[in-house]
Amino acid sequence: MNIETKFMGLDIKSPIIVGSCGLTSDVETLKRIEKAGAGAVILKSIFEEQILQEMSNNYSMSNAIEYADETYDYIVAHTEKQSLAKYINLIRSAKEAVSIPVIASVNCVSSSQWINFATRVEQAGADGIELNMFVLPSDVNLTTDNVEKFYENVIHNIKKVVKIPVSVKISSYFSSLARFAQKLSWMGIENLNIFNQFSKQDINIDTMTIEPANVFSSPNSLHKTIRWTAILANVLNCPITAGGGVHKPQDIIKLLLAGANTVQTVSAIYEQGTDFIEESIAFLKEWMQKNNFESLGDFRGKLAVEKNNESSAFLRVQFMKYFAGIK
Ligand SMILES: Cc1cc2nc3c(=O)[nH]c(=O)nc-3n(C[C@H](O)[C@H](O)[C@H](O)COP(=O)(O)O)c2cc1C
């Protein structure tokens, strides 16, 4: 049973990718992830806000003791260097510790400074870079065009400066998701990762305050991921990594059948440990054997929406047809 495939143009030994999260910033965990059979790993994102935050903390401190302006510039440069240096070290240590592809992840909220950082990521030996991009479309002054241009500019600029493959991780918050995803896929990116998920909030009705909600995904998010994987699989110009809601070994097979090239998992690793990867690989091989599939290509995309075929179940959205009998 051959479960080898490609991810961002790189050869990998299994279609399971451990996505960006706190676990992937620890080298010992990376070794366990590799041993369990993951095909590749995406490091914890370096956040633009994180650096800006560190810079502004130091700035308030500098204000308090009345530093001169040049000192502020020095602090900004120093802090930025420290955070970036830490991340570069993580890439280097990860590359020394494991032989599976190590993908760096940059969380971009603007399209300027990060571009230069990408070249340092490349020099540090990262096998690829994932752009974890998100603009919450909450600003009433932002048009669809403004939002989409931001993504396009970042990709355009990054592709100009790095030679390593680029993956783009997007959310589903686009008014014309299929058209936009297709547009991005033609910008020379090597992978589209659907979907990123964000910190969620809840409301405590006793204290009437906002609280963080559970950070892990719900198994129910899988259905959205399945649908969009199936819809996008045959219309993009790059492969798809599908993730969000993978909690059982069966979920990985579902996403491959929907047309994913690789499948990303995070919450399941937090909740079940790296055993989840081993169990999923064993399950996948057993299932392939039972169904006489020799390789992933034998069944990948079997249930994807075919081009110009409006009859796929994934395109039906109304409850009525299916649940007419439910009162
Ligand atoms: C604790 C935690 C930290 C995360 N940190 C990041 C991050 O730094 N960058 C990123 O792109 N995604 C991050 N994610 C999102 C995951 O990569 C993934 O997209 C999301 O959890 C959905 O996948 P899942 O259903 O397998 O958990 C994080 C998720 C969790 C639970």
PDBQT file of the ligand as one rigid body, heavy atoms in Angstrom, charges set to zero:
ROOT
HETATM    1  C1  LIG A 401      -3.927  25.878  20.160  1.00  0.00    +0.000 C 
HETATM    2  C2  LIG A 401      -3.970  26.196  18.692  1.00  0.00    +0.000 A 
HETATM    3  C3  LIG A 401      -3.016  27.075  18.160  1.00  0.00    +0.000 A 
HETATM    4  C4  LIG A 401      -3.063  27.399  16.797  1.00  0.00    +0.000 A 
HETATM    5  N1  LIG A 401      -2.115  28.243  16.275  1.00  0.00    +0.000 NA
HETATM    6  C5  LIG A 401      -2.115  28.500  14.938  1.00  0.00    +0.000 A 
HETATM    7  C6  LIG A 401      -1.090  29.280  14.344  1.00  0.00    +0.000 A 
HETATM    8  O1  LIG A 401      -0.177  29.774  15.004  1.00  0.00    +0.000 OA
HETATM    9  N2  LIG A 401      -1.141  29.483  13.005  1.00  0.00    +0.000 N 
HETATM   10  C7  LIG A 401      -2.122  28.943  12.193  1.00  0.00    +0.000 A 
HETATM   11  O2  LIG A 401      -2.090  29.118  10.973  1.00  0.00    +0.000 OA
HETATM   12  N3  LIG A 401      -3.101  28.195  12.738  1.00  0.00    +0.000 NA
HETATM   13  C8  LIG A 401      -3.116  27.958  14.079  1.00  0.00    +0.000 A 
HETATM   14  N4  LIG A 401      -4.102  27.170  14.613  1.00  0.00    +0.000 N 
HETATM   15  C9  LIG A 401      -5.171  26.652  13.713  1.00  0.00    +0.000 C 
HETATM   16  C10 LIG A 401      -4.817  25.252  13.237  1.00  0.00    +0.000 C 
HETATM   17  O3  LIG A 401      -3.632  25.232  12.445  1.00  0.00    +0.000 OA
HETATM   18  C11 LIG A 401      -5.966  24.642  12.408  1.00  0.00    +0.000 C 
HETATM   19  O4  LIG A 401      -6.165  25.428  11.246  1.00  0.00    +0.000 OA
HETATM   20  C12 LIG A 401      -7.279  24.589  13.191  1.00  0.00    +0.000 C 
HETATM   21  O5  LIG A 401      -7.047  24.140  14.518  1.00  0.00    +0.000 OA
HETATM   22  C13 LIG A 401      -8.275  23.658  12.526  1.00  0.00    +0.000 C 
HETATM   23  O6  LIG A 401      -7.776  22.347  12.427  1.00  0.00    +0.000 OA
HETATM   24  P1  LIG A 401      -8.260  21.184  13.437  1.00  0.00    +0.000 P 
HETATM   25  O7  LIG A 401      -9.714  21.032  13.270  1.00  0.00    +0.000 OA
HETATM   26  O8  LIG A 401      -7.481  19.963  13.029  1.00  0.00    +0.000 OA
HETATM   27  O9  LIG A 401      -7.900  21.636  14.812  1.00  0.00    +0.000 OA
HETATM   28  C14 LIG A 401      -4.082  26.839  15.967  1.00  0.00    +0.000 A 
HETATM   29  C15 LIG A 401      -5.016  25.958  16.522  1.00  0.00    +0.000 A 
HETATM   30  C16 LIG A 401      -4.965  25.636  17.862  1.00  0.00    +0.000 A 
HETATM   31  C17 LIG A 401      -5.990  24.678  18.415  1.00  0.00    +0.000 C 
ENDROOT
TORSDOF 0
